[in-house]
């Protein structure tokens, strides 16, 4: 069964697939000290980010990777999230950044929408999540969301999140989002 993966709509946010014209926005997030503390170092200019996106679009076409811009209903971007290393049974979830334009409960909604892509639309059973050990805000969110810590090596912590856990909690999360309207 084919699903439209290009636009995922929630109560307050929309996930849309990245296009090369998003290079400036993504590069801006990655070099902004307000958002890049726990990201890998950015080398290069906007043009290199655009080239990376153009290469990524090949992986997207093969459904090996899905990179979304998180937008508000007015079209203003407010973050990114990515599903990558997509396999039949699992995917890795990351590149999750929310900026100052985010709406209330954007963390919860962007997580619900993006995990919905992986578990419902791609029908995988397991998500892998890696996070910098110092990123306590993300770690606390992951734990509240129901992710399970699997190991910690040096500066990296790893979590898993199962489809069954997501399906059990999804309606409760959606209700929280609707009540926040």
RAGIBEL-V206595 format. One record per helix or strand. SS is the DSSP state (a for helix, b for strand). FROM is the first residue (numbers start at 1). TO is the last residue. If there is no record, write none. Layout:
# RAGIBEL-V206595
ss:SS from:FROM to:TO
ss:SS from:FROM to:TO
This chain:
# RAGIBEL-V206595
ss:b from:7 to:9
ss:b from:13 to:17
ss:a from:20 to:31
ss:a from:46 to:61
ss:b from:66 to:72
ss:b from:77 to:84
ss:b from:90 to:98
ss:a from:106 to:121
ss:b from:126 to:132
ss:a from:136 to:145
ss:b from:148 to:153
ss:b from:156 to:162
ss:a from:163 to:179
